[in-house]
Amino acid sequence: MAFLNDREKERITQAIAAAEARTCGELVTAVARVSDGYRFIPILYAAVLALLVLPVAYFGGIVLSLKTLMLSQMALFILSAILFELPPIRRLLVPRSIQYQRASRLAYQTFYEAGIHHASHRAGILIFVSIEEHYVQIIVDEGVVAKVEQSTWDLAVASFIGKIKSGHVADGFIDCIEQCGAILAEHFPATTERPANELSNRLIEIDGENL
């Protein structure tokens, strides 16, 4: 994924290690370039556009043979489907509610697939980012929910989204890791009984296009 280079990924790994040294909790980070392929959206818009050829021709007084009509519809469908697949245009076509729904679904899927819910003290946290949707979600396990108000995570999310919009994804991750690490250290301080790094500190990278 081109938006994070190897050096930036290593900075994120080191930030997690530093944060976890102060807590018995676990921090996991994940990033997706996009949370879904949204294949149906470009095709749906392209199909509607192609179907409009007939009424436009009729009400515009344009006489087309059946062959010309079919070829026009086919060409318009293919060209518009390709155009609507371009990420900036696709992002405009897909309703925000659907983008956030798909991103949140992928975040929860990642939370469970990474085994964060099995962390000791139920003190695991996932920091999930989907770049194309400008979406950030912090998912915390039961132990953390019981001790920290949701408004705390909302502030961290808002700050991170600002970093993404300005193109500073790695810095956003590190700031968020430090904030979450400080909260975990306060409520779940490190102990001598803490298991050795239960979950990987490496950034999880997801190719949402193929989901």
Summary of the structure (lengths in Angstrom):
residues: 211
radius of gyration: 22.7
end to end distance: 16.0
largest distance: 83.1
contacts: 653
relative contact order: 0.23
helix: 60%
strand: 12%
